[in-house]
Amino acid sequence: MKFEWTFAWNVLPELLMALRVTVFATVLGMALAAVLGLVWTIARRGSVAPIALVARHIVEFVRSTPLLVQLYFLFYVAPEFGLAMSPLATGVLALGIHYSSYLSEVYRAGIDAVPKGQWEAARALNLCFADTWRLVIIPQALPPVLPAMGNYLIAMFKDTPMLSAITVLELLQTAKIAGAEHFRYLEPLTLVGVLFLALSLGSAACVRWGERRLGVIRPR
Amino acid sequence: MSAFEFIPSLLSGLGVTLALTFGGAAVAATLAWIAGLARMSHQGLVRVLAGIYIETFRGTSALVQLYWFFYALPLLGINLSAMVAGILVLGLNIGAYGAEVVRGAVLSVDKGQYEAATALNMSAMQRLWIVIVPQALIRMLPPAGNLLIELLKSTALVSLITLSDLTFRGMLLRSETLRTVEVFGLLLIIYFVVAQALVCGLRALEQRLAKAWHLENIA
């Protein structure tokens, strides 16, 4: 059997529509992860020992268990507690929680790089906890970690096909349906691969450009 | 039925998960070395081929690769069993990331070491295997450990191409018992425990290598 260009051409518009769902889930998931990751980091840095301990263990647990199982957990468990969410909302939530654990580590590195004198100065100025973070630490810690966040954005984009397992009509799920309808998986699945490759190579180039702009040296 | 009674039935899938993890790791390590070294070759063509492999498998999604190998390849006349497809794809995918780890570690070896080896009249092969690799290997362990955990987590994907791994068992058990919270909770805990065991094992290996090679200062 050969690659049929006409069939590939016919399924392409459908796949491009589905790509919008993939991108949408990635962007929302990343926004959630960025905020939640910061919450973990601040909790781990805080002076309340039990909270710091719990936050550290949550991050460690989420980081070392598979996203797919977390996805199933949210999708099947939440309704039992009367929390009915759409598959897409569940997917975004799972992506956000999973990647918040990675971003928490990224933030930690950025915060460690803020000179100790800045903390002392904030203290000397009698800034409260919230102002210290909002006005002094975050503005200095965030720019250097933006490229690393960009890499995780690409990684999250590549994880969105998992959402097909909970029936979200994203790129992969649409390709599977198209494949089942015509009994041909070769063309739709190859197109999905090509689309992913094109978008991740494009975004990786953007991240590298951003790195140069920010004058960040790529860590080994 | 208490939740603990689910454990044996779940663990029956652990063998498949571990086989995929270690099989995938073996494939990935081999490919990582080949592609990582090829990426630094003096031959332009070798460099480009390694680059194509690395970018293709890093740039597309692991699940898409899995589907492609399992559902699309048979249409081109190549039939792989789910297990072979799983090990191959996980190995190819993680190997592409590993190639960058190998390259980074080899490049991080001090330049004076190359020069000293050249001054001692070592051949290119001797230089690589006697001087560079041992020093690079120890630097490679922490990032390689992270990749092993990524690999373990990625094995859950094979449940979607009908392999009866830990996650697949969990899905079966859930549909049989409808005890969703317990089943998926246990599943997460089992993955966590296996990941922690791997982390501990790697840390011990790291310390042993550092001690054996008197490389405490760089490890």
HADDOCK unambig.tbl for C-alpha pairs under 7 A between the chains (distance, minus, plus):
assign (segid A and resid 1 and name CA) (segid B and resid 75 and name CA) 5.82 0.50 0.50
assign (segid A and resid 1 and name CA) (segid B and resid 76 and name CA) 5.74 0.50 0.50
assign (segid A and resid 2 and name CA) (segid B and resid 76 and name CA) 6.82 0.50 0.50
assign (segid A and resid 61 and name CA) (segid B and resid 192 and name CA) 6.42 0.50 0.50
assign (segid A and resid 64 and name CA) (segid B and resid 149 and name CA) 6.91 0.50 0.50
assign (segid A and resid 64 and name CA) (segid B and resid 192 and name CA) 5.59 0.50 0.50
assign (segid A and resid 64 and name CA) (segid B and resid 195 and name CA) 6.08 0.50 0.50
assign (segid A and resid 65 and name CA) (segid B and resid 153 and name CA) 6.10 0.50 0.50
assign (segid A and resid 65 and name CA) (segid B and resid 188 and name CA) 5.97 0.50 0.50
assign (segid A and resid 65 and name CA) (segid B and resid 191 and name CA) 5.59 0.50 0.50
assign (segid A and resid 65 and name CA) (segid B and resid 192 and name CA) 5.54 0.50 0.50
assign (segid A and resid 66 and name CA) (segid B and resid 153 and name CA) 4.39 0.50 0.50
assign (segid A and resid 66 and name CA) (segid B and resid 154 and name CA) 6.71 0.50 0.50
assign (segid A and resid 66 and name CA) (segid B and resid 156 and name CA) 6.54 0.50 0.50
assign (segid A and resid 68 and name CA) (segid B and resid 156 and name CA) 6.59 0.50 0.50
assign (segid A and resid 68 and name CA) (segid B and resid 157 and name CA) 6.97 0.50 0.50
assign (segid A and resid 69 and name CA) (segid B and resid 167 and name CA) 6.88 0.50 0.50
assign (segid A and resid 69 and name CA) (segid B and resid 188 and name CA) 6.88 0.50 0.50
assign (segid A and resid 73 and name CA) (segid B and resid 184 and name CA) 5.67 0.50 0.50
assign (segid A and resid 76 and name CA) (segid B and resid 180 and name CA) 6.53 0.50 0.50
assign (segid A and resid 77 and name CA) (segid B and resid 180 and name CA) 6.06 0.50 0.50
assign (segid A and resid 77 and name CA) (segid B and resid 181 and name CA) 5.80 0.50 0.50
assign (segid A and resid 158 and name CA) (segid B and resid 60 and name CA) 6.47 0.50 0.50
assign (segid A and resid 158 and name CA) (segid B and resid 61 and name CA) 4.61 0.50 0.50
assign (segid A and resid 159 and name CA) (segid B and resid 61 and name CA) 6.44 0.50 0.50
assign (segid A and resid 161 and name CA) (segid B and resid 63 and name CA) 6.55 0.50 0.50
assign (segid A and resid 162 and name CA) (segid B and resid 63 and name CA) 6.91 0.50 0.50
assign (segid A and resid 185 and name CA) (segid B and resid 71 and name CA) 6.17 0.50 0.50
assign (segid A and resid 185 and name CA) (segid B and resid 72 and name CA) 5.28 0.50 0.50
assign (segid A and resid 186 and name CA) (segid B and resid 72 and name CA) 4.22 0.50 0.50
assign (segid A and resid 186 and name CA) (segid B and resid 75 and name CA) 6.55 0.50 0.50
assign (segid A and resid 189 and name CA) (segid B and resid 68 and name CA) 5.89 0.50 0.50
assign (segid A and resid 189 and name CA) (segid B and resid 72 and name CA) 6.88 0.50 0.50
assign (segid A and resid 190 and name CA) (segid B and resid 68 and name CA) 6.93 0.50 0.50
assign (segid A and resid 193 and name CA) (segid B and resid 60 and name CA) 5.64 0.50 0.50
assign (segid A and resid 193 and name CA) (segid B and resid 64 and name CA) 6.45 0.50 0.50
assign (segid A and resid 196 and name CA) (segid B and resid 59 and name CA) 6.56 0.50 0.50
assign (segid A and resid 196 and name CA) (segid B and resid 60 and name CA) 5.12 0.50 0.50
assign (segid A and resid 197 and name CA) (segid B and resid 56 and name CA) 6.63 0.50 0.50
assign (segid A and resid 197 and name CA) (segid B and resid 59 and name CA) 4.66 0.50 0.50
assign (segid A and resid 197 and name CA) (segid B and resid 60 and name CA) 5.02 0.50 0.50
assign (segid A and resid 200 and name CA) (segid B and resid 59 and name CA) 5.45 0.50 0.50
assign (segid A and resid 201 and name CA) (segid B and resid 59 and name CA) 6.36 0.50 0.50
assign (segid A and resid 220 and name CA) (segid B and resid 104 and name CA) 5.97 0.50 0.50
